[in-house]
Amino acid sequence: MPSLFVTMKGQLTLGRDLLAHLGVRPGEHIEVEKLPRGELGIKAARPTGTIDEFIGRHAGKTREPLTIEEMNEISAARWTAAKEDVWQ
């Protein structure tokens, strides 16, 4: 069983093999659940939104199709907002 080192800041680093087992890549999130007897359960956090919700938020802004650059800006802004919500 792998063991993890706790830094002076109280942080843990998961090795590549554990991240691969979870299916997590850099920049993605992990959910942690407190279990009885001082144990933790961890799993990859999966997005909960749908493409319809994403498109619906921006459908009324313009009648012309979005360019790839505009789509990238929208998705990057949403990713940044979600990331900030989680880590605050």
Backbone hydrogen bonds in HBPLUS format (Angstrom, degrees):
<---DONOR---> <-ACCEPTOR-->    atom                        ^
c    i                          cat <-CA-CA->   ^        H-A-AA   ^      H-
h    n   atom  resd res      DA  || num        DHA   H-A  angle D-A-AA Bond
n    s   type  num  typ     dist DA aas  dist angle  dist       angle   num
A0007-THR N   A0011-GLN O   3.01 MM   4  5.29 165.7  2.03 147.9 151.9     1
A0010-GLY N   A0007-THR O   2.91 MM   3  5.12 160.3  1.95 109.9 115.8     2
A0018-LEU N   A0015-GLY O   3.06 MM   3  5.41 121.7  2.42 104.6 118.3     3
A0019-LEU N   A0015-GLY O   3.00 MM   4  6.35 162.6  2.03 157.2 162.7     4
A0020-ALA N   A0016-ARG O   2.82 MM   4  5.96 159.2  1.86 151.0 156.9     5
A0021-HIS N   A0017-ASP O   3.00 MM   4  6.14 149.2  2.10 136.1 144.6     6
A0022-LEU N   A0018-LEU O   3.03 MM   4  6.34 147.0  2.14 144.5 152.8     7
A0023-GLY N   A0019-LEU O   2.90 MM   4  6.04 123.0  2.23 136.3 152.5     8
A0024-VAL N   A0019-LEU O   2.95 MM   5  5.20 164.2  1.97 151.2 150.4     9
A0023-GLY N   A0020-ALA O   3.05 MM   3  4.81 133.6  2.27  90.8 104.4    10
A0028-GLU N   A0025-ARG O   3.04 MM   3  5.72 159.3  2.08 146.7 148.5    11
A0045-ALA N   A0029-HIS O   2.99 MM  16  5.36 172.3  1.99 132.7 132.5    12
A0031-GLU N   A0043-LYS O   2.76 MM  12  5.41 160.2  1.80 168.9 172.5    13
A0043-LYS N   A0031-GLU O   3.03 MM  12  5.41 150.6  2.12 148.0 155.2    14
A0033-GLU N   A0041-GLY O   2.73 MM   8  4.95 159.9  1.77 151.4 157.3    15
A0041-GLY N   A0033-GLU O   2.82 MM   8  4.95 158.8  1.87 145.2 151.9    16
A0035-LEU N   A0039-GLU O   2.79 MM   4  5.01 161.4  1.83 154.2 149.7    17
A0039-GLU N   A0036-PRO O   3.38 MM   3  6.00 153.0  2.46 114.4 120.4    18
A0054-PHE N   A0050-THR O   3.16 MM   4  6.48 157.8  2.21 147.4 153.3    19
A0055-ILE N   A0051-ILE O   2.86 MM   4  6.08 169.5  1.88 157.1 159.0    20
A0056-GLY N   A0052-ASP O   2.81 MM   4  5.75 157.4  1.86 143.5 151.1    21
A0057-ARG N   A0053-GLU O   3.21 MM   4  6.30 144.8  2.34 141.7 147.7    22
A0058-HIS N   A0055-ILE O   3.06 MM   3  5.53 142.0  2.21 110.6 120.7    23
A0059-ALA N   A0055-ILE O   2.98 MM   4  5.92 115.1  2.42 147.7 165.3    24
A0061-LYS N   A0058-HIS O   3.39 MM   3  5.64 159.2  2.44 107.3 113.2    25
A0071-MET N   A0067-THR O   2.98 MM   4  6.30 160.5  2.02 152.9 158.2    26
A0072-ASN N   A0068-ILE O   2.86 MM   4  6.11 156.9  1.91 151.1 157.6    27
A0073-GLU N   A0069-GLU O   2.94 MM   4  6.20 154.5  2.00 147.5 154.2    28
A0074-ILE N   A0070-GLU O   2.98 MM   4  6.21 160.8  2.02 150.8 155.6    29
A0075-SER N   A0071-MET O   2.95 MM   4  6.15 168.6  1.96 152.9 155.9    30
A0076-ALA N   A0072-ASN O   2.87 MM   4  5.95 156.7  1.93 146.5 153.5    31
A0077-ALA N   A0073-GLU O   2.94 MM   4  6.05 157.5  1.99 146.4 152.3    32
A0078-ARG N   A0074-ILE O   3.01 MM   4  6.23 155.8  2.07 147.7 154.3    33
A0079-TRP N   A0075-SER O   2.89 MM   4  6.07 157.9  1.94 147.1 153.3    34
A0080-THR N   A0076-ALA O   2.96 MM   4  6.13 162.0  1.99 149.0 153.3    35
A0081-ALA N   A0077-ALA O   3.03 MM   4  6.20 161.2  2.06 145.3 150.5    36
A0082-ALA N   A0078-ARG O   2.92 MM   4  6.11 161.8  1.95 151.2 156.2    37
A0083-LYS N   A0079-TRP O   2.91 MM   4  6.04 159.9  1.95 149.8 155.7    38
A0084-GLU N   A0080-THR O   2.94 MM   4  6.14 158.1  1.99 150.4 155.8    39
A0085-ASP N   A0081-ALA O   3.00 MM   4  6.20 151.8  2.08 145.8 153.4    40
A0086-VAL N   A0082-ALA O   3.10 MM   4  6.33 157.2  2.15 149.2 154.3    41
A0087-TRP N   A0083-LYS O   3.15 MM   4  6.32 158.1  2.20 148.2 153.6    42
